[in-house]
Amino acid sequence: MKKRTIFVGLDVHKNSIDVAIAEDGRDAEVRSYGTIGGDLASVARLASKLRAKGATLHVVYEAGPCGYGIYRTLTDMGVDCIVVAPSMIPKRSGQRVKTDRRDALTLARLHRAGELSPVYVPQQEDEAMRDLVRAREDAKEAERKAKQRLGSFLLRHARRYSGKKTWTRAHRRWLSEQRFAHPAQQIVFEEYVGAVEHGQCRVERLTDQIRALVSEWRLAPVVEAFQAMRGVSLIVAATVAAEVGDLSRFDHPGQLMAHLGLIPSEHSSGDKVRRGSITKAGNSHARRVLVEGGWSYRHPARVSRAILQRVEKVPEAVAQIAWKAQLRLCGRYRRLAAAGKPSQVIVTAIAREMAGFLWAIAREVPIRAG
C-alpha cells in the first residue's frame, strides 16, 4: 500500500492557527482543515491526528512574531517542517481578497508544488545570543533617541554647547551648569538627562553580558576570528554570528552577500542591463553593523594596537585574510572616492566585500560541538 503524503499549510497567529491540507499529486484536493489553538500543544495534537493513519506530513508556516516554537515542536516529533519568509511567497497580481483561510490554502498548495524556499532556523543557543545582541541594539537606539530629545529641548531654549564633541567630560560639566527659570522646565531637563544616563547604563550592562556569555557560545571561536578584521569589533562580530549563524553553510561568498541584501538589484531585459541600489532583502541587523564597520576603511591600511592584540589570538591563516582584506578595502575606498562616488555608496560596497572576507575567515575556524 502506497504511503499517503500530506502537505500542511499553517497560517499562524497569536491565539489561533488556520490549517489547510493538500493531498499529494498535482491535481489532488486542497482543502481547509479548520482552525486550532495557537499553543504548541494544539499543534502537537494536530500532527498526531494527521499521522494516525500512517501519513507522511510536510508542514510549512510563515516566519513571524510567534518564533520557531512550532518548527522545533514538529521537528522533535519527526515531522518535516519548514519556515518561509513572507516576502518570498509568490503572490498573484490582482488578488484583492486576503483571509487567514486563503493564506493557509496558498501555503499548502505552494509547498506541494515546491515553490517555497525555507529560511534558516537558528539553534536555540544561537537564538538566545541573537536576542541578547538585539536587546543591546534596542537599548542603543533608545539612548540615541534620548540624546536627540535632550538636544531638541536645549535648542528650543537657545542653549548651545560650544565644544566640538558632545557627551565628553566637558560636555557633562556644561550640562550640570544649566539652570532654567521655571521649575517645570528644570524638571524636564533633569529627566531628559537622566534618561540619557539610564540608556547608557543599559547599553554598558548588555555589552558586558555579551562579552561574558560569548566565551561560552559554540560560535565563540568564529566571533574571536572575525575581530581580526578592521571595523569588526566584539559587537559587530557577535551580531553577524548571531544573525547569520554558521557562515560555512554558504557554498560561495556571493550567497552570503545576497542573504544580507548587499547585492545590487537588477531589472534587465533583452540587451538592456539595469542595476540599481542594493536589494536590502536579507538580514538588516547584520547588514547595518557591516556598513558601520565599512567606514573604518577610509583611513590608510595599518595594524593598530587594538587589532594587533586581537590578531595574536587567531590562527595565522585568519590573520593573513584580515590583512589582505585591509589592503584591498582601503585601496578600494580610495579609488571609489577618487571616482566621485557618494560616501554611502562606497561604504556599502566595502560592507559587501567585508562579508566575503568574513565568509573566508569562518571557513578557517572550527565551531565547537554543541
ChimeraX attribute file (.defattr): number of C-alpha atoms within 10 A of each C-alpha:
attribute: neighborCount
match mode: 1-to-1
recipient: residues
	/A:1	3
	/A:2	5
	/A:3	9
	/A:4	13
	/A:5	17
	/A:6	21
	/A:7	24
	/A:8	29
	/A:9	30
	/A:10	27
	/A:11	23
	/A:12	24
	/A:13	15
	/A:14	10
	/A:15	9
	/A:16	16
	/A:17	23
	/A:18	23
	/A:19	26
	/A:20	26
	/A:21	27
	/A:22	27
	/A:23	18
	/A:24	16
	/A:25	11
	/A:26	10
	/A:27	8
	/A:28	10
	/A:29	12
	/A:30	19
	/A:31	18
	/A:32	18
	/A:33	16
	/A:34	12
	/A:35	16
	/A:36	17
	/A:37	15
	/A:38	17
	/A:39	16
	/A:40	15
	/A:41	12
	/A:42	14
	/A:43	19
	/A:44	14
	/A:45	12
	/A:46	14
	/A:47	21
	/A:48	15
	/A:49	12
	/A:50	15
	/A:51	16
	/A:52	10
	/A:53	10
	/A:54	12
	/A:55	15
	/A:56	18
	/A:57	20
	/A:58	19
	/A:59	25
	/A:60	26
	/A:61	27
	/A:62	25
	/A:63	18
	/A:64	13
	/A:65	9
	/A:66	13
	/A:67	12
	/A:68	19
	/A:69	11
	/A:70	24
	/A:71	21
	/A:72	17
	/A:73	17
	/A:74	20
	/A:75	13
	/A:76	10
	/A:77	12
	/A:78	12
	/A:79	18
	/A:80	15
	/A:81	19
	/A:82	23
	/A:83	21
	/A:84	19
	/A:85	15
	/A:86	11
	/A:87	10
	/A:88	14
	/A:89	14
	/A:90	12
	/A:91	9
	/A:92	6
	/A:93	6
	/A:94	6
	/A:95	7
	/A:96	6
	/A:97	6
	/A:98	8
	/A:99	10
	/A:100	17
	/A:101	20
	/A:102	17
	/A:103	20
	/A:104	27
	/A:105	25
	/A:106	22
	/A:107	29
	/A:108	30
	/A:109	26
	/A:110	17
	/A:111	21
	/A:112	25
	/A:113	13
	/A:114	8
	/A:115	13
	/A:116	20
	/A:117	13
	/A:118	16
	/A:119	13
	/A:120	13
	/A:121	18
	/A:122	16
	/A:123	13
	/A:124	11
	/A:125	14
	/A:126	20
	/A:127	16
	/A:128	13
	/A:129	20
	/A:130	21
	/A:131	15
	/A:132	20
	/A:133	24
	/A:134	17
	/A:135	16
	/A:136	21
	/A:137	18
	/A:138	14
	/A:139	20
	/A:140	18
	/A:141	14
	/A:142	19
	/A:143	21
	/A:144	14
	/A:145	15
	/A:146	22
	/A:147	20
	/A:148	14
	/A:149	17
	/A:150	19
	/A:151	16
	/A:152	13
	/A:153	16
	/A:154	16
	/A:155	12
	/A:156	9
	/A:157	10
	/A:158	9
	/A:159	13
	/A:160	10
	/A:161	15
	/A:162	9
	/A:163	10
	/A:164	7
	/A:165	10
	/A:166	13
	/A:167	12
	/A:168	11
	/A:169	10
	/A:170	13
	/A:171	16
	/A:172	12
	/A:173	11
	/A:174	15
	/A:175	17
	/A:176	11
	/A:177	8
	/A:178	12
	/A:179	12
	/A:180	12
	/A:181	7
	/A:182	8
	/A:183	10
	/A:184	9
	/A:185	14
	/A:186	14
	/A:187	12
	/A:188	14
	/A:189	20
	/A:190	16
	/A:191	14
	/A:192	19
	/A:193	20
	/A:194	14
	/A:195	19
	/A:196	22
	/A:197	15
	/A:198	16
	/A:199	21
	/A:200	17
	/A:201	14
	/A:202	19
	/A:203	21
	/A:204	15
	/A:205	13
	/A:206	19
	/A:207	18
	/A:208	11
	/A:209	14
	/A:210	18
	/A:211	14
	/A:212	11
	/A:213	12
	/A:214	17
	/A:215	13
	/A:216	11
	/A:217	17
	/A:218	16
	/A:219	24
	/A:220	19
	/A:221	19
	/A:222	26
	/A:223	26
	/A:224	21
	/A:225	24
	/A:226	31
	/A:227	27
	/A:228	30
	/A:229	27
	/A:230	24
	/A:231	23
	/A:232	25
	/A:233	20
	/A:234	16
	/A:235	18
	/A:236	22
	/A:237	24
	/A:238	28
	/A:239	26
	/A:240	27
	/A:241	23
	/A:242	26
	/A:243	22
	/A:244	21
	/A:245	20
	/A:246	18
	/A:247	21
	/A:248	17
	/A:249	14
	/A:250	13
	/A:251	10
	/A:252	13
	/A:253	19
	/A:254	17
	/A:255	16
	/A:256	23
	/A:257	22
	/A:258	18
	/A:259	20
	/A:260	26
	/A:261	20
	/A:262	28
	/A:263	23
	/A:264	15
	/A:265	15
	/A:266	13
	/A:267	9
	/A:268	10
	/A:269	8
	/A:270	5
	/A:271	6
	/A:272	8
	/A:273	9
	/A:274	11
	/A:275	12
	/A:276	10
	/A:277	12
	/A:278	18
	/A:279	15
	/A:280	16
	/A:281	15
	/A:282	16
	/A:283	16
	/A:284	15
	/A:285	18
	/A:286	22
	/A:287	24
	/A:288	17
	/A:289	19
	/A:290	27
	/A:291	22
	/A:292	15
	/A:293	21
	/A:294	26
	/A:295	20
	/A:296	19
	/A:297	23
	/A:298	18
	/A:299	11
	/A:300	14
	/A:301	17
	/A:302	13
	/A:303	15
	/A:304	9
	/A:305	9
	/A:306	12
	/A:307	18
	/A:308	13
	/A:309	13
	/A:310	17
	/A:311	23
	/A:312	11
	/A:313	15
	/A:314	18
	/A:315	14
	/A:316	12
	/A:317	12
	/A:318	25
	/A:319	22
	/A:320	15
	/A:321	17
	/A:322	25
	/A:323	18
	/A:324	13
	/A:325	21
	/A:326	23
	/A:327	14
	/A:328	15
	/A:329	25
	/A:330	20
	/A:331	17
	/A:332	17
	/A:333	24
	/A:334	15
	/A:335	13
	/A:336	16
	/A:337	15
	/A:338	9
	/A:339	9
	/A:340	9
	/A:341	12
	/A:342	10
	/A:343	14
	/A:344	12
	/A:345	15
	/A:346	21
	/A:347	23
	/A:348	23
	/A:349	21
	/A:350	25
	/A:351	26
	/A:352	24
	/A:353	21
	/A:354	25
	/A:355	22
	/A:356	18
	/A:357	20
	/A:358	27
	/A:359	24
	/A:360	19
	/A:361	24
	/A:362	23
	/A:363	15
	/A:364	16
	/A:365	20
	/A:366	13
	/A:367	15
	/A:368	12
	/A:369	6
	/A:370	8
